[in-house]
Amino acid sequence: MALHLGVGAANVLAVLIVLVEALGGWDLFGMTGRHVMAVLTGSQSAALADTVLAALVSTMVTVSLAWWWGVRMVADTIESRISMGFWQAMPTLVCGLGAWVAVTRWTGPLMEISPWELPVSELMTWFFLLVVMVLSSLPGLTGTIADRASTVPTSLVGSAHALGAGAGAVRREVVFPHVRPVLAAQLPVTLARSLGALGPAALLATPRTPLLPVEMITAAEAGRLSDACAMALVTGVLVAACISLTIKTAAVVVDR
């Protein structure tokens, strides 16, 4: 109990420090919201938009792939589960480094052979950023869905097959309603994880594709602490909203 209180107090203190600094510093009469507004509508709004867009797209792709893969893992062997655990343990920084090397090495040759004047570098950056963000959450979410799908009563599945339903119809009409609460609960969790992803973002962000986690570190290293805290505050609000959605949907999972 004391440990939980200590951790909670430390987190609250960190949030308060970031909040005060984001609002302009420790002079109560000099506090303004200009640093936060710069993130929302000013110089950092592009980074905010790119971060949210990347998180939303990667979350949709991750949840879709996790559903497709998870319901097919129910009957898999222990070896496949071990392999899934291995991919889950793979640091996202390693995936991000591989993607960064690919962008660095392949952009030039692809620009030379491209028949149109496409922004090859920017397109590759977005593609690999989404790939890495998906891979960072896909193994864990797939395992969660597979575990939930394995609890579907075999009698329901057998009855559906006996009535002539195919594999796709069984997954859609029998398995999906059972797994849907878990999908709903994991959706905001995956989104929150994507919003704060730093490893791949640090390597793949560019001046044309800015991302808030990277801009935050850059601002802090440059001594622009209020700007950095404002970005952290906006990111924290987005993550907190995801957590709130998770708490609300968790009750649905328990009921079912």
C-alpha positions as CSV (number, residue, x, y, z in Angstrom):
1,M,0.0,0.0,0.0
2,A,2.8,2.4,0.9
3,L,4.5,1.6,-2.4
4,H,1.4,2.4,-4.4
5,L,1.0,5.7,-2.5
6,G,4.6,6.6,-3.1
7,V,4.4,5.9,-6.8
8,G,1.1,7.8,-7.0
9,A,2.6,10.8,-5.2
10,A,5.6,10.9,-7.4
11,N,3.4,10.8,-10.5
12,V,1.2,13.5,-9.2
13,L,4.2,15.7,-8.4
14,A,5.7,15.1,-11.9
15,V,2.4,16.1,-13.5
16,L,2.1,19.3,-11.4
17,I,5.7,20.3,-12.3
18,V,5.0,19.8,-16.1
19,L,1.6,21.6,-15.8
20,V,3.1,24.7,-14.1
21,E,6.0,24.9,-16.5
22,A,3.7,24.4,-19.5
23,L,1.6,27.3,-18.4
24,G,4.6,29.7,-18.3
25,G,6.7,29.0,-15.2
26,W,6.5,29.5,-11.5
27,D,5.4,33.1,-11.4
28,L,1.7,32.7,-10.7
29,F,0.9,36.2,-12.1
30,G,2.9,35.5,-15.3
31,M,1.3,32.3,-16.3
32,T,-0.1,32.1,-19.8
33,G,-1.3,29.4,-22.1
34,R,0.8,30.6,-25.0
35,H,3.1,27.5,-25.0
36,V,0.1,25.2,-25.0
37,M,-1.5,27.2,-27.7
38,A,1.7,26.9,-29.8
39,V,1.2,23.1,-29.6
40,L,-2.5,23.3,-30.5
41,T,-2.5,26.0,-33.2
42,G,1.0,27.4,-33.5
43,S,4.4,26.2,-34.5
44,Q,4.0,22.7,-33.1
45,S,0.5,22.0,-34.5
46,A,2.0,20.1,-37.5
47,A,3.8,17.8,-35.1
48,L,0.6,17.3,-33.1
49,A,-1.4,16.5,-36.3
50,D,1.2,14.1,-37.5
51,T,1.4,12.3,-34.2
52,V,-2.4,11.9,-33.8
53,L,-2.8,10.8,-37.5
54,A,0.0,8.2,-37.2
55,A,-1.5,6.9,-33.9
56,L,-5.0,6.7,-35.3
57,V,-4.0,4.9,-38.5
58,S,-1.6,2.5,-36.7
59,T,-4.2,1.7,-34.1
60,M,-6.9,0.9,-36.7
61,V,-4.4,-1.3,-38.6
62,T,-3.2,-3.0,-35.4
63,V,-6.7,-3.8,-34.1
64,S,-7.7,-5.2,-37.5
65,L,-4.7,-7.4,-37.9
66,A,-4.8,-8.5,-34.3
67,W,-8.5,-9.6,-34.8
68,W,-7.6,-11.5,-38.0
69,W,-4.6,-13.2,-36.5
70,G,-5.9,-13.6,-32.9
71,V,-8.9,-15.7,-33.8
72,R,-6.7,-18.0,-35.9
73,M,-4.2,-18.5,-33.0
74,V,-6.7,-20.3,-30.8
75,A,-5.7,-23.7,-32.1
76,D,-2.0,-22.9,-32.6
77,T,0.8,-24.8,-31.0
78,I,2.9,-23.7,-28.0
79,E,5.7,-22.9,-30.4
80,S,3.6,-20.2,-32.1
81,R,2.8,-18.7,-28.7
82,I,6.5,-18.6,-27.8
83,S,7.3,-17.0,-31.1
84,M,4.6,-14.4,-30.4
85,G,6.2,-13.7,-27.0
86,F,9.6,-13.2,-28.7
87,W,8.2,-10.6,-31.1
88,Q,6.4,-8.9,-28.2
89,A,9.8,-8.6,-26.3
90,M,11.6,-7.2,-29.3
91,P,12.5,-3.5,-28.5
92,T,10.7,-1.0,-30.8
93,L,14.0,0.8,-31.1
94,V,15.5,-2.1,-33.0
95,C,12.5,-2.1,-35.4
96,G,12.8,1.7,-35.7
97,L,16.5,1.4,-36.4
98,G,15.9,-1.1,-39.2
99,A,13.2,1.1,-40.7
100,W,15.6,4.2,-40.5
101,V,18.3,2.3,-42.3
102,A,15.8,1.2,-45.0
103,V,14.6,4.8,-45.5
104,T,18.2,6.1,-45.6
105,R,19.5,3.4,-48.1
106,W,16.5,3.1,-50.4
107,T,15.2,6.6,-50.8
108,G,17.8,7.6,-53.4
109,P,17.5,4.6,-55.6
110,L,13.7,4.8,-55.5
111,M,13.7,8.5,-56.4
112,E,15.8,7.7,-59.4
113,I,13.5,5.0,-60.8
114,S,10.2,6.7,-59.9
115,P,8.3,7.7,-63.0
116,W,6.5,10.5,-61.2
117,E,7.7,13.3,-59.0
118,L,6.6,11.7,-55.8
119,P,7.8,12.7,-52.3
120,V,9.5,9.3,-52.0
121,S,11.3,10.2,-48.8
122,E,8.2,11.4,-47.0
123,L,6.1,8.4,-48.2
124,M,8.7,5.9,-47.1
125,T,9.0,7.7,-43.7
126,W,5.2,7.4,-43.2
127,F,5.1,3.8,-44.4
128,F,7.9,2.6,-42.1
129,L,6.7,4.7,-39.2
130,L,3.3,3.0,-39.4
131,V,4.8,-0.4,-39.8
132,V,7.0,0.0,-36.7
133,M,4.1,1.4,-34.6
134,V,1.9,-1.5,-35.6
135,L,4.5,-4.1,-34.8
136,S,5.1,-2.6,-31.4
137,S,1.5,-3.3,-30.3
138,L,0.4,-6.2,-32.5
139,P,1.9,-9.2,-30.7
140,G,0.5,-8.3,-27.3
141,L,-2.9,-7.4,-28.6
142,T,-3.1,-10.5,-30.8
143,G,-2.3,-12.7,-27.7
144,T,-5.1,-11.0,-25.7
145,I,-7.6,-11.5,-28.5
146,A,-6.6,-15.2,-28.9
147,D,-7.0,-15.8,-25.1
148,R,-10.4,-14.2,-25.2
149,A,-11.4,-16.2,-28.3
150,S,-10.3,-19.4,-26.7
151,T,-13.0,-18.9,-24.0
152,V,-15.9,-19.2,-26.6
153,P,-17.9,-22.2,-25.6
154,T,-17.1,-25.1,-28.0
155,S,-20.8,-26.0,-27.9
156,L,-21.7,-22.8,-29.6
157,V,-19.0,-23.3,-32.3
158,G,-20.1,-26.9,-32.8
159,S,-23.7,-25.9,-33.1
160,A,-22.9,-23.3,-35.7
161,H,-20.9,-25.7,-37.7
162,A,-23.7,-28.3,-37.4
163,L,-26.2,-25.8,-38.9
164,G,-23.9,-25.4,-41.9
165,A,-22.1,-22.2,-41.0
166,G,-18.6,-21.8,-42.5
167,A,-15.5,-20.8,-40.7
168,G,-15.9,-17.1,-41.6
169,A,-19.5,-17.0,-40.5
170,V,-18.6,-18.7,-37.2
171,R,-15.9,-16.1,-36.5
172,R,-18.3,-13.2,-37.5
173,E,-21.5,-14.4,-35.7
174,V,-20.1,-16.4,-32.8
175,V,-16.6,-15.4,-32.0
176,F,-16.7,-11.7,-32.7
177,P,-19.5,-10.8,-30.3
178,H,-17.5,-12.6,-27.6
179,V,-14.3,-10.8,-28.4
180,R,-15.8,-7.4,-29.2
181,P,-15.6,-6.1,-25.5
182,V,-11.9,-6.9,-25.4
183,L,-11.4,-5.1,-28.8
184,A,-13.3,-2.1,-27.4
185,A,-11.2,-2.0,-24.3
186,Q,-7.8,-2.5,-26.1
187,L,-8.6,0.2,-28.7
188,P,-7.8,3.2,-26.5
189,V,-4.9,1.4,-24.9
190,T,-3.3,0.8,-28.3
191,L,-3.9,4.4,-29.2
192,A,-2.3,5.7,-26.0
193,R,0.7,3.5,-26.6
194,S,1.0,4.8,-30.2
195,L,0.7,8.4,-29.1
196,G,3.7,8.1,-26.7
197,A,5.9,5.9,-28.9
198,L,9.4,7.4,-28.8
199,G,11.8,4.8,-30.1
200,P,10.6,4.6,-33.7
201,A,9.6,8.2,-33.8
202,A,13.0,9.4,-32.7
203,L,14.6,7.7,-35.7
204,L,12.0,8.3,-38.3
205,A,10.8,11.9,-37.6
206,T,12.0,14.4,-40.2
207,P,11.5,18.2,-40.6
208,R,8.7,17.4,-43.0
209,T,7.2,14.7,-40.7
210,P,7.6,16.2,-37.2
211,L,6.3,14.2,-34.2
212,L,5.5,15.4,-30.7
213,P,7.6,13.0,-28.7
214,V,10.7,14.0,-30.7
215,E,9.9,17.7,-30.7
216,M,9.5,17.5,-26.9
217,I,13.0,16.1,-26.5
218,T,14.5,18.6,-28.9
219,A,12.8,21.5,-27.1
220,A,14.1,20.3,-23.7
221,E,17.6,19.8,-25.0
222,A,17.5,23.4,-26.4
223,G,16.4,24.8,-23.0
224,R,12.9,25.6,-24.1
225,L,11.4,23.8,-21.1
226,S,8.0,25.5,-21.2
227,D,7.6,24.4,-24.8
228,A,8.6,20.9,-24.0
229,C,6.2,20.7,-21.0
230,A,3.4,22.1,-23.1
231,M,3.9,19.3,-25.6
232,A,4.1,16.8,-22.8
233,L,0.9,18.2,-21.3
234,V,-1.0,17.9,-24.6
235,T,0.3,14.3,-25.1
236,G,-0.7,13.5,-21.5
237,V,-4.2,14.8,-22.0
238,L,-4.6,12.6,-25.1
239,V,-3.3,9.6,-23.3
240,A,-5.5,10.3,-20.3
241,A,-8.5,10.4,-22.6
242,C,-7.6,7.0,-23.9
243,I,-7.2,5.7,-20.3
244,S,-10.7,7.1,-19.5
245,L,-12.1,5.2,-22.4
246,T,-10.4,2.1,-21.3
247,I,-11.9,2.3,-17.8
248,K,-15.4,2.8,-19.2
249,T,-15.1,-0.1,-21.6
250,A,-13.5,-2.4,-19.0
251,A,-16.8,-2.7,-17.2
252,V,-18.3,-4.1,-20.4
253,V,-15.6,-6.8,-20.5
254,V,-16.3,-7.7,-16.9
255,D,-20.1,-7.9,-17.5
256,R,-19.5,-10.3,-20.4
